[in-house]
């Protein structure tokens, strides 16, 4: 919660499994190491996790402590990942997500991973929407099967039945990973073109584009300007506010100039990254005067920041902020915050990990 009482919403959190036992593909270790290196580049030194904290199988309870005690986050959306061609449990398992939500029903929403190449993918969508009451589905733009990378763009024939089923059901949002190529998948799979086509074809679905700002920013903005059902999710890229503030200011300047702040979502990417630095960075951010003069960027106002850090996330989920506030008032995390000598508490201090090897 911000100092003025505005709820903070993390639109993407994960429970990663970075253990060697989880590796299924030769590039899985590379993926783990690239994710660790990303945190080293994006986080202030004070919040970079140790190897002992990072390279492990993270639990739902640890994720909850990280979000609700070590940061100002009040509500989050867990995204499971469909990467079982690289990792045995998909990297971020569905099971952990449902456990996390069950343990924290008033603080957690759920986007479930779907692999359109599976024979029962359409049935899975129906099951998870009707039986598990998920808030959205999560897709990836590439897969690895039979020794090769495969494209899974939203306009591919294999993906269309999944989108058709989502459109028919009571689920509002499809989230798709973009902009950060993984392992050795071609960069072209991570472009934005397919999102524009899908947004036009399915006007009743919202399309949440994950990791906006790292690349293809101009194309993303045109897609958002043309389609009011396309949202910019700042998972990972939000951390640029602290370590590459000028780049982040340009990202925000372009978004604010062309589409405003109403469809921009804060997300941390925890447990891979610590959520507190980008919250503080965005809340304290000011648009540099030289960028305003050079590019006609607008100022980033307190209202913009409230939209990005919380309001937009709840609105996309169809949740009333006052009701969410009532639901979490006095729960175990609210009580735990009151009992802390310092809140938010020290980064990674709530984790129980073995001492580093000598």
C-alpha beads as a LAMMPS data file, in Angstrom:
LAMMPS data file: protein, C-alpha beads

358 atoms
357 bonds

1 atom types
1 bond types

-500.0 500.0 xlo xhi
-500.0 500.0 ylo yhi
-500.0 500.0 zlo zhi

Masses

1 110.0

Atoms # bond

1 1 1 0.000 0.000 0.000
2 1 1 1.297 3.457 -0.895
3 1 1 1.633 6.182 1.689
4 1 1 -1.691 7.696 0.606
5 1 1 -3.528 4.369 0.976
6 1 1 -3.557 3.360 -2.701
7 1 1 -3.370 -0.411 -3.084
8 1 1 -0.298 -1.759 -4.883
9 1 1 -0.943 -4.542 -7.397
10 1 1 1.772 -6.780 -8.799
11 1 1 0.399 -8.032 -12.111
12 1 1 2.968 -10.842 -12.467
13 1 1 4.516 -12.972 -9.756
14 1 1 6.080 -16.414 -10.051
15 1 1 7.350 -19.280 -7.894
16 1 1 10.444 -20.330 -9.839
17 1 1 12.287 -23.621 -9.626
18 1 1 15.955 -22.925 -10.425
19 1 1 17.332 -26.344 -9.411
20 1 1 19.400 -28.688 -11.608
21 1 1 16.872 -31.455 -10.922
22 1 1 14.270 -29.377 -12.762
23 1 1 16.324 -29.146 -15.951
24 1 1 14.940 -31.019 -18.941
25 1 1 16.704 -29.345 -21.873
26 1 1 20.380 -28.609 -22.487
27 1 1 19.692 -24.871 -22.401
28 1 1 17.831 -24.907 -19.073
29 1 1 20.944 -24.026 -17.065
30 1 1 21.632 -21.189 -19.469
31 1 1 18.090 -19.931 -18.888
32 1 1 18.592 -20.037 -15.114
33 1 1 21.901 -18.178 -15.398
34 1 1 20.507 -15.537 -17.776
35 1 1 17.634 -14.891 -15.363
36 1 1 20.091 -14.498 -12.473
37 1 1 22.260 -12.157 -14.557
38 1 1 19.173 -10.126 -15.497
39 1 1 18.531 -9.453 -11.825
40 1 1 22.117 -8.338 -11.369
41 1 1 21.645 -5.794 -14.142
42 1 1 18.164 -4.574 -13.177
43 1 1 18.232 -4.446 -9.379
44 1 1 20.137 -2.120 -7.044
45 1 1 23.038 -3.950 -5.395
46 1 1 21.142 -3.943 -2.094
47 1 1 18.381 -6.108 -3.567
48 1 1 20.284 -8.574 -5.761
49 1 1 19.674 -12.072 -4.345
50 1 1 22.564 -14.298 -3.352
51 1 1 23.111 -17.483 -5.336
52 1 1 21.827 -19.429 -2.318
53 1 1 18.562 -17.494 -2.428
54 1 1 18.174 -17.642 -6.189
55 1 1 19.237 -21.145 -7.261
56 1 1 16.552 -23.117 -5.440
57 1 1 12.959 -24.288 -5.653
58 1 1 10.981 -21.321 -4.314
59 1 1 7.868 -22.032 -2.257
60 1 1 4.474 -20.282 -2.213
61 1 1 5.052 -19.212 1.394
62 1 1 8.373 -17.595 0.474
63 1 1 6.727 -15.773 -2.423
64 1 1 4.036 -14.495 -0.066
65 1 1 6.600 -13.185 2.424
66 1 1 8.576 -11.554 -0.368
67 1 1 5.520 -9.735 -1.707
68 1 1 3.570 -8.943 1.458
69 1 1 6.349 -8.350 4.019
70 1 1 9.360 -7.245 1.988
71 1 1 7.393 -4.950 -0.303
72 1 1 4.301 -2.743 -0.386
73 1 1 2.344 -5.140 -2.610
74 1 1 -1.223 -5.817 -1.492
75 1 1 -2.512 -7.989 -4.337
76 1 1 -0.793 -10.052 -7.013
77 1 1 -1.541 -12.186 -10.064
78 1 1 0.399 -15.450 -10.199
79 1 1 1.451 -16.555 -13.693
80 1 1 2.330 -20.215 -14.163
81 1 1 4.608 -20.902 -17.138
82 1 1 4.184 -23.529 -19.883
83 1 1 7.889 -24.271 -20.325
84 1 1 7.849 -28.009 -19.741
85 1 1 9.954 -28.533 -22.856
86 1 1 12.817 -26.907 -20.888
87 1 1 11.867 -27.624 -17.249
88 1 1 10.079 -30.591 -15.722
89 1 1 7.564 -28.441 -13.825
90 1 1 7.253 -25.759 -16.520
91 1 1 9.656 -23.496 -14.549
92 1 1 6.752 -21.928 -12.602
93 1 1 4.264 -24.652 -11.782
94 1 1 0.489 -24.441 -11.814
95 1 1 0.308 -26.429 -8.582
96 1 1 2.280 -23.845 -6.633
97 1 1 0.053 -21.112 -8.024
98 1 1 -3.156 -22.771 -6.924
99 1 1 -1.638 -23.438 -3.490
100 1 1 -0.530 -19.812 -3.254
101 1 1 -4.027 -18.595 -4.152
102 1 1 -5.689 -21.045 -1.768
103 1 1 -3.483 -19.827 1.072
104 1 1 -4.115 -16.157 0.226
105 1 1 -7.547 -16.010 -1.472
106 1 1 -8.062 -12.275 -0.933
107 1 1 -4.634 -11.279 -2.202
108 1 1 -3.950 -13.548 -5.194
109 1 1 -5.347 -13.945 -8.706
110 1 1 -4.226 -16.590 -11.201
111 1 1 -3.282 -16.757 -14.871
112 1 1 -2.756 -20.373 -15.918
113 1 1 -0.310 -21.522 -18.592
114 1 1 -1.598 -23.194 -21.749
115 1 1 0.452 -24.969 -24.428
116 1 1 -1.616 -24.830 -27.642
117 1 1 0.333 -27.777 -29.100
118 1 1 -1.099 -30.197 -26.539
119 1 1 -4.003 -32.273 -27.855
120 1 1 -6.271 -31.254 -24.978
121 1 1 -5.289 -27.546 -24.896
122 1 1 -8.849 -26.351 -25.591
123 1 1 -10.237 -28.675 -22.926
124 1 1 -7.637 -27.331 -20.507
125 1 1 -8.827 -23.780 -21.078
126 1 1 -12.404 -24.802 -20.328
127 1 1 -11.373 -26.793 -17.244
128 1 1 -9.252 -24.058 -15.700
129 1 1 -11.810 -21.342 -16.380
130 1 1 -14.884 -23.268 -15.231
131 1 1 -13.440 -25.515 -12.533
132 1 1 -10.517 -23.466 -11.213
133 1 1 -11.906 -19.958 -11.762
134 1 1 -8.694 -18.542 -13.228
135 1 1 -8.549 -14.875 -14.189
136 1 1 -6.651 -15.333 -17.437
137 1 1 -4.445 -17.606 -19.526
138 1 1 -0.717 -17.290 -20.169
139 1 1 0.908 -18.086 -23.528
140 1 1 4.478 -18.143 -24.823
141 1 1 5.401 -17.277 -28.423
142 1 1 7.766 -20.212 -28.939
143 1 1 8.211 -23.864 -27.965
144 1 1 11.015 -26.370 -28.269
145 1 1 10.016 -29.783 -29.613
146 1 1 11.737 -32.545 -31.549
147 1 1 15.035 -30.677 -31.588
148 1 1 13.793 -27.382 -32.975
149 1 1 12.224 -24.108 -31.900
150 1 1 8.632 -23.663 -33.033
151 1 1 6.688 -20.447 -33.500
152 1 1 3.473 -20.071 -31.504
153 1 1 2.296 -16.645 -32.572
154 1 1 -1.274 -15.659 -31.751
155 1 1 -2.153 -15.831 -35.443
156 1 1 -0.841 -19.400 -35.858
157 1 1 -3.414 -22.060 -36.743
158 1 1 -2.469 -24.080 -33.642
159 1 1 -3.228 -21.151 -31.308
160 1 1 -6.575 -20.081 -32.782
161 1 1 -8.693 -22.789 -31.066
162 1 1 -7.323 -21.712 -27.670
163 1 1 -8.243 -18.093 -28.315
164 1 1 -11.651 -19.107 -29.680
165 1 1 -12.376 -21.055 -26.492
166 1 1 -11.155 -18.213 -24.249
167 1 1 -13.370 -15.813 -26.167
168 1 1 -16.384 -18.083 -25.586
169 1 1 -15.782 -18.421 -21.837
170 1 1 -15.919 -16.083 -18.862
171 1 1 -12.229 -15.201 -18.961
172 1 1 -11.187 -11.715 -19.959
173 1 1 -7.444 -11.710 -20.491
174 1 1 -4.754 -13.465 -22.487
175 1 1 -1.203 -12.635 -21.369
176 1 1 1.674 -13.292 -23.734
177 1 1 5.403 -13.156 -23.078
178 1 1 7.146 -10.795 -25.483
179 1 1 10.404 -8.914 -26.071
180 1 1 12.795 -11.107 -24.061
181 1 1 14.002 -14.014 -26.236
182 1 1 14.946 -17.054 -24.157
183 1 1 17.654 -19.656 -24.679
184 1 1 18.211 -19.703 -28.464
185 1 1 14.702 -19.007 -29.757
186 1 1 14.705 -16.551 -32.694
187 1 1 13.994 -12.921 -31.829
188 1 1 11.369 -12.711 -34.560
189 1 1 9.031 -14.884 -32.480
190 1 1 8.876 -12.134 -29.848
191 1 1 7.639 -9.293 -32.027
192 1 1 4.247 -7.627 -31.538
193 1 1 2.543 -8.058 -34.911
194 1 1 0.451 -11.069 -33.914
195 1 1 -0.989 -9.222 -30.902
196 1 1 -2.437 -6.520 -33.153
197 1 1 -4.156 -9.139 -35.317
198 1 1 -5.558 -10.991 -32.313
199 1 1 -6.786 -7.785 -30.654
200 1 1 -8.701 -6.929 -33.818
201 1 1 -10.152 -10.413 -34.184
202 1 1 -11.150 -10.804 -30.515
203 1 1 -12.370 -7.386 -29.331
204 1 1 -13.907 -8.880 -26.168
205 1 1 -10.565 -10.294 -24.984
206 1 1 -7.862 -8.204 -23.359
207 1 1 -4.285 -8.864 -24.452
208 1 1 -1.646 -8.237 -21.827
209 1 1 1.785 -7.841 -23.423
210 1 1 4.474 -8.861 -20.937
211 1 1 7.890 -7.147 -20.572
212 1 1 6.997 -4.006 -22.511
213 1 1 9.871 -1.590 -22.991
214 1 1 12.863 -3.814 -23.608
215 1 1 12.335 -3.730 -27.370
216 1 1 9.709 -3.097 -30.056
217 1 1 8.328 -0.229 -27.968
218 1 1 7.106 1.817 -30.921
219 1 1 5.223 -1.138 -32.402
220 1 1 3.665 -1.851 -29.020
221 1 1 2.455 1.699 -28.659
222 1 1 0.838 1.646 -32.110
223 1 1 -0.919 -1.589 -31.191
224 1 1 -2.188 0.019 -27.986
225 1 1 -3.209 3.221 -29.750
226 1 1 -5.242 1.260 -32.296
227 1 1 -6.738 -1.295 -29.904
228 1 1 -8.075 -0.404 -26.482
229 1 1 -7.924 -4.072 -25.449
230 1 1 -4.094 -4.158 -25.513
231 1 1 -2.285 -3.553 -22.198
232 1 1 1.392 -2.880 -21.453
233 1 1 2.755 -5.028 -18.616
234 1 1 6.029 -3.762 -17.127
235 1 1 7.269 -7.040 -15.665
236 1 1 11.074 -6.806 -15.315
237 1 1 11.198 -3.583 -17.347
238 1 1 9.820 -1.704 -14.301
239 1 1 13.187 -2.338 -12.625
240 1 1 14.874 -0.115 -15.197
241 1 1 13.515 2.851 -13.220
242 1 1 16.368 2.406 -10.729
243 1 1 19.293 1.109 -12.772
244 1 1 18.616 2.698 -16.179
245 1 1 16.364 5.622 -15.241
246 1 1 16.767 7.535 -18.500
247 1 1 15.726 4.520 -20.578
248 1 1 12.753 3.949 -18.303
249 1 1 11.797 7.629 -18.558
250 1 1 11.757 7.295 -22.355
251 1 1 9.581 4.175 -22.125
252 1 1 7.115 5.960 -19.885
253 1 1 7.309 9.168 -21.889
254 1 1 6.299 7.411 -25.108
255 1 1 3.507 5.469 -23.402
256 1 1 2.118 8.558 -21.670
257 1 1 2.360 10.727 -24.790
258 1 1 0.580 8.325 -27.141
259 1 1 -1.792 6.229 -24.983
260 1 1 -1.768 7.602 -21.418
261 1 1 -1.429 5.653 -18.179
262 1 1 -4.763 3.788 -18.108
263 1 1 -3.479 0.556 -19.676
264 1 1 -0.014 0.336 -18.137
265 1 1 0.468 -2.319 -15.442
266 1 1 3.172 -2.619 -12.802
267 1 1 4.621 -6.101 -12.364
268 1 1 7.675 -7.299 -10.483
269 1 1 8.519 -10.759 -11.809
270 1 1 9.163 -12.011 -8.268
271 1 1 10.671 -14.385 -7.199
272 1 1 13.328 -13.770 -9.867
273 1 1 13.464 -10.052 -8.995
274 1 1 12.751 -8.147 -5.805
275 1 1 9.505 -6.140 -6.021
276 1 1 10.243 -3.203 -3.729
277 1 1 12.857 -1.139 -5.668
278 1 1 10.649 -0.588 -8.757
279 1 1 7.669 0.380 -6.575
280 1 1 9.710 3.070 -4.829
281 1 1 11.360 4.093 -8.086
282 1 1 8.088 4.619 -9.951
283 1 1 6.439 6.392 -7.012
284 1 1 9.363 8.836 -6.709
285 1 1 9.945 9.232 -10.454
286 1 1 9.832 12.584 -12.210
287 1 1 10.021 13.035 -15.968
288 1 1 13.382 14.707 -16.727
289 1 1 12.918 18.250 -17.964
290 1 1 15.320 17.724 -20.869
291 1 1 13.223 14.820 -22.149
292 1 1 10.080 16.916 -21.853
293 1 1 11.765 19.663 -23.869
294 1 1 13.278 17.336 -26.461
295 1 1 10.376 14.927 -27.008
296 1 1 7.347 16.797 -25.630
297 1 1 6.858 14.082 -23.018
298 1 1 4.235 14.960 -20.401
299 1 1 5.012 14.997 -16.711
300 1 1 4.268 11.753 -14.891
301 1 1 1.702 12.721 -12.296
302 1 1 0.707 11.137 -8.992
303 1 1 -2.499 9.979 -10.685
304 1 1 -0.454 8.273 -13.414
305 1 1 1.623 6.509 -10.773
306 1 1 -1.458 5.357 -8.855
307 1 1 -2.909 4.001 -12.087
308 1 1 0.243 2.073 -12.931
309 1 1 1.017 0.787 -9.445
310 1 1 -2.441 -0.444 -8.570
311 1 1 -5.626 0.955 -10.048
312 1 1 -5.178 -0.479 -13.533
313 1 1 -4.402 -3.958 -12.279
314 1 1 -7.550 -4.133 -10.169
315 1 1 -9.694 -2.662 -12.926
316 1 1 -8.435 -5.243 -15.431
317 1 1 -9.387 -7.959 -12.947
318 1 1 -12.806 -6.386 -12.391
319 1 1 -12.117 -5.846 -8.700
320 1 1 -13.385 -3.007 -6.534
321 1 1 -10.446 -1.457 -4.617
322 1 1 -12.596 -0.725 -1.567
323 1 1 -13.740 -4.344 -1.407
324 1 1 -10.175 -5.628 -1.762
325 1 1 -9.117 -3.279 1.028
326 1 1 -11.878 -4.607 3.279
327 1 1 -11.045 -8.210 2.413
328 1 1 -7.366 -7.933 3.382
329 1 1 -7.842 -5.710 6.415
330 1 1 -6.752 -7.616 9.500
331 1 1 -5.556 -10.744 7.664
332 1 1 -2.323 -12.445 8.673
333 1 1 -0.185 -10.284 6.407
334 1 1 -1.748 -7.056 7.622
335 1 1 -1.128 -8.177 11.204
336 1 1 2.417 -9.280 10.402
337 1 1 3.183 -5.881 8.885
338 1 1 2.029 -4.167 12.061
339 1 1 4.268 -6.397 14.172
340 1 1 7.429 -5.712 12.164
341 1 1 9.981 -3.291 13.587
342 1 1 10.638 -2.218 10.005
343 1 1 8.229 -2.494 7.091
344 1 1 9.014 -3.289 4.357
345 1 1 11.584 -5.554 5.971
346 1 1 15.104 -6.155 4.653
347 1 1 15.396 -7.692 1.153
348 1 1 15.410 -11.501 1.101
349 1 1 15.395 -11.538 4.918
350 1 1 12.254 -13.685 5.077
351 1 1 13.858 -16.501 3.086
352 1 1 15.061 -19.650 4.832
353 1 1 18.071 -20.866 2.889
354 1 1 21.172 -22.854 3.707
355 1 1 24.295 -20.935 4.645
356 1 1 26.647 -20.396 1.695
357 1 1 29.246 -23.120 1.184
358 1 1 32.756 -22.190 2.408

Bonds

1 1 1 2
2 1 2 3
3 1 3 4
4 1 4 5
5 1 5 6
6 1 6 7
7 1 7 8
8 1 8 9
9 1 9 10
10 1 10 11
11 1 11 12
12 1 12 13
13 1 13 14
14 1 14 15
15 1 15 16
16 1 16 17
17 1 17 18
18 1 18 19
19 1 19 20
20 1 20 21
21 1 21 22
22 1 22 23
23 1 23 24
24 1 24 25
25 1 25 26
26 1 26 27
27 1 27 28
28 1 28 29
29 1 29 30
30 1 30 31
31 1 31 32
32 1 32 33
33 1 33 34
34 1 34 35
35 1 35 36
36 1 36 37
37 1 37 38
38 1 38 39
39 1 39 40
40 1 40 41
41 1 41 42
42 1 42 43
43 1 43 44
44 1 44 45
45 1 45 46
46 1 46 47
47 1 47 48
48 1 48 49
49 1 49 50
50 1 50 51
51 1 51 52
52 1 52 53
53 1 53 54
54 1 54 55
55 1 55 56
56 1 56 57
57 1 57 58
58 1 58 59
59 1 59 60
60 1 60 61
61 1 61 62
62 1 62 63
63 1 63 64
64 1 64 65
65 1 65 66
66 1 66 67
67 1 67 68
68 1 68 69
69 1 69 70
70 1 70 71
71 1 71 72
72 1 72 73
73 1 73 74
74 1 74 75
75 1 75 76
76 1 76 77
77 1 77 78
78 1 78 79
79 1 79 80
80 1 80 81
81 1 81 82
82 1 82 83
83 1 83 84
84 1 84 85
85 1 85 86
86 1 86 87
87 1 87 88
88 1 88 89
89 1 89 90
90 1 90 91
91 1 91 92
92 1 92 93
93 1 93 94
94 1 94 95
95 1 95 96
96 1 96 97
97 1 97 98
98 1 98 99
99 1 99 100
100 1 100 101
101 1 101 102
102 1 102 103
103 1 103 104
104 1 104 105
105 1 105 106
106 1 106 107
107 1 107 108
108 1 108 109
109 1 109 110
110 1 110 111
111 1 111 112
112 1 112 113
113 1 113 114
114 1 114 115
115 1 115 116
116 1 116 117
117 1 117 118
118 1 118 119
119 1 119 120
120 1 120 121
121 1 121 122
122 1 122 123
123 1 123 124
124 1 124 125
125 1 125 126
126 1 126 127
127 1 127 128
128 1 128 129
129 1 129 130
130 1 130 131
131 1 131 132
132 1 132 133
133 1 133 134
134 1 134 135
135 1 135 136
136 1 136 137
137 1 137 138
138 1 138 139
139 1 139 140
140 1 140 141
141 1 141 142
142 1 142 143
143 1 143 144
144 1 144 145
145 1 145 146
146 1 146 147
147 1 147 148
148 1 148 149
149 1 149 150
150 1 150 151
151 1 151 152
152 1 152 153
153 1 153 154
154 1 154 155
155 1 155 156
156 1 156 157
157 1 157 158
158 1 158 159
159 1 159 160
160 1 160 161
161 1 161 162
162 1 162 163
163 1 163 164
164 1 164 165
165 1 165 166
166 1 166 167
167 1 167 168
168 1 168 169
169 1 169 170
170 1 170 171
171 1 171 172
172 1 172 173
173 1 173 174
174 1 174 175
175 1 175 176
176 1 176 177
177 1 177 178
178 1 178 179
179 1 179 180
180 1 180 181
181 1 181 182
182 1 182 183
183 1 183 184
184 1 184 185
185 1 185 186
186 1 186 187
187 1 187 188
188 1 188 189
189 1 189 190
190 1 190 191
191 1 191 192
192 1 192 193
193 1 193 194
194 1 194 195
195 1 195 196
196 1 196 197
197 1 197 198
198 1 198 199
199 1 199 200
200 1 200 201
201 1 201 202
202 1 202 203
203 1 203 204
204 1 204 205
205 1 205 206
206 1 206 207
207 1 207 208
208 1 208 209
209 1 209 210
210 1 210 211
211 1 211 212
212 1 212 213
213 1 213 214
214 1 214 215
215 1 215 216
216 1 216 217
217 1 217 218
218 1 218 219
219 1 219 220
220 1 220 221
221 1 221 222
222 1 222 223
223 1 223 224
224 1 224 225
225 1 225 226
226 1 226 227
227 1 227 228
228 1 228 229
229 1 229 230
230 1 230 231
231 1 231 232
232 1 232 233
233 1 233 234
234 1 234 235
235 1 235 236
236 1 236 237
237 1 237 238
238 1 238 239
239 1 239 240
240 1 240 241
241 1 241 242
242 1 242 243
243 1 243 244
244 1 244 245
245 1 245 246
246 1 246 247
247 1 247 248
248 1 248 249
249 1 249 250
250 1 250 251
251 1 251 252
252 1 252 253
253 1 253 254
254 1 254 255
255 1 255 256
256 1 256 257
257 1 257 258
258 1 258 259
259 1 259 260
260 1 260 261
261 1 261 262
262 1 262 263
263 1 263 264
264 1 264 265
265 1 265 266
266 1 266 267
267 1 267 268
268 1 268 269
269 1 269 270
270 1 270 271
271 1 271 272
272 1 272 273
273 1 273 274
274 1 274 275
275 1 275 276
276 1 276 277
277 1 277 278
278 1 278 279
279 1 279 280
280 1 280 281
281 1 281 282
282 1 282 283
283 1 283 284
284 1 284 285
285 1 285 286
286 1 286 287
287 1 287 288
288 1 288 289
289 1 289 290
290 1 290 291
291 1 291 292
292 1 292 293
293 1 293 294
294 1 294 295
295 1 295 296
296 1 296 297
297 1 297 298
298 1 298 299
299 1 299 300
300 1 300 301
301 1 301 302
302 1 302 303
303 1 303 304
304 1 304 305
305 1 305 306
306 1 306 307
307 1 307 308
308 1 308 309
309 1 309 310
310 1 310 311
311 1 311 312
312 1 312 313
313 1 313 314
314 1 314 315
315 1 315 316
316 1 316 317
317 1 317 318
318 1 318 319
319 1 319 320
320 1 320 321
321 1 321 322
322 1 322 323
323 1 323 324
324 1 324 325
325 1 325 326
326 1 326 327
327 1 327 328
328 1 328 329
329 1 329 330
330 1 330 331
331 1 331 332
332 1 332 333
333 1 333 334
334 1 334 335
335 1 335 336
336 1 336 337
337 1 337 338
338 1 338 339
339 1 339 340
340 1 340 341
341 1 341 342
342 1 342 343
343 1 343 344
344 1 344 345
345 1 345 346
346 1 346 347
347 1 347 348
348 1 348 349
349 1 349 350
350 1 350 351
351 1 351 352
352 1 352 353
353 1 353 354
354 1 354 355
355 1 355 356
356 1 356 357
357 1 357 358
